[in-house]
Every structure is written in C-alpha cells, then in structure tokens.
Amino acid sequence: MTDGRSASLVKRAEGLFPGGVNSPVRAFGAVGGRPLLLERGEGPCVWDADGRRYLDYIGSWGPAILGHARRSPPDDARRTSEAR
C-alpha cells in the first residue's frame, strides 16, 4: 500500500500511535510491510480506505463468531422462528 487515501491516513496515524496502529501489527515494519487501514467490514470481507476488498482470515472475537456488520442475532433468531 503506497498510494491513495490509505497511505495518507496511515501517515497521519503514525503521528498518533507508535507505528501508526494500536496493535501487534506494528511488526509489519520489521518485514517491510505497512499496516492496512480498514474502513469497513461486511460478512467475511473488509475494505481498506481505497476500496480494495480483502477476505478477513484473522477474524478476532466478534467477527469470528458473527462476521462483520451482520444483523443482530436476536433479529436472525426471530426471522428464523417466524419462517417455521
């Protein structure tokens, strides 16, 4: 990532956080990488600030269980019970 809005936002973040992030992703710098600046997520995918889509293999706690930006579980349960 060396272009566009993402690069500009990462540069700004570097003035706020060590390495531009508040996580272990700072280690990217040790292997010549730069952190992704993710702007949104939906289902299993996330998008960076330049509109590039990635499949989120990391997941973490909430997304690993429900995906990104899913409807609320109670709504899903209600819809499922009404369909029967």
C-alpha positions in Angstrom: 0.0 0.0 0.0 1.8 3.1 -1.2 -1.0 5.1 -2.8 -4.2 6.9 -2.2 -6.2 7.6 0.8 -4.9 4.7 2.8 -1.3 5.9 2.7 -2.3 9.4 3.7 -4.3 8.0 6.7 -1.6 5.7 7.8 0.9 8.6 7.8 -1.5 10.6 9.9 -2.0 7.7 12.3 1.8 7.3 12.7 1.8 10.7 14.4 -0.8 9.4 16.9 0.3 5.8 17.7 3.7 4.1 17.6 3.9 2.5 14.1 0.5 4.1 13.3 -1.5 1.3 14.9 -2.5 0.3 18.4 -1.8 -3.5 18.0 0.9 -6.0 17.3 0.5 -5.2 13.6 3.4 -2.8 14.2 5.6 -5.8 13.4 4.8 -5.4 9.7 7.5 -2.8 9.6 10.1 -5.4 10.5 9.3 -7.3 7.3 8.9 -4.3 5.1 5.1 -4.1 5.2 2.7 -1.4 6.1 -0.5 -1.9 8.1 -3.8 -1.9 6.2 -6.1 0.8 7.1 -9.5 -0.9 7.1 -12.6 1.3 6.7 -15.5 -1.2 6.9 -16.4 -4.8 7.0 -19.3 -6.9 5.8 -19.7 -10.7 6.3 -16.2 -12.3 5.9 -14.8 -9.3 4.0 -13.1 -6.0 4.9 -12.3 -3.0 2.7 -9.4 -0.5 3.0 -9.8 3.2 2.7 -9.0 2.9 -1.1 -11.9 0.5 -1.7 -9.8 -2.7 -2.0 -11.6 -5.8 -0.7 -9.9 -8.4 1.5 -11.1 -11.7 2.9 -10.6 -11.4 6.7 -8.7 -14.5 7.7 -7.9 -13.1 11.1 -11.5 -12.5 12.4 -10.8 -11.8 16.0 -13.5 -12.2 18.6 -16.7 -10.7 17.3 -16.1 -11.2 13.5 -15.0 -14.8 14.1 -18.4 -15.6 15.6 -20.8 -13.4 13.6 -18.9 -11.9 10.7 -18.6 -8.1 10.2 -21.7 -5.9 10.2 -24.2 -8.7 10.5 -27.8 -8.1 11.6 -28.2 -8.6 15.3 -28.5 -12.2 16.4 -31.9 -11.6 18.0 -33.3 -10.4 14.7 -31.9 -13.5 13.0 -33.5 -15.8 15.6 -36.8 -14.0 15.3 -36.8 -14.3 11.5 -35.9 -18.0 11.7 -38.6 -18.8 14.1 -41.2 -16.9 12.1 -40.3 -18.8 8.9 -41.2 -22.1 10.5 
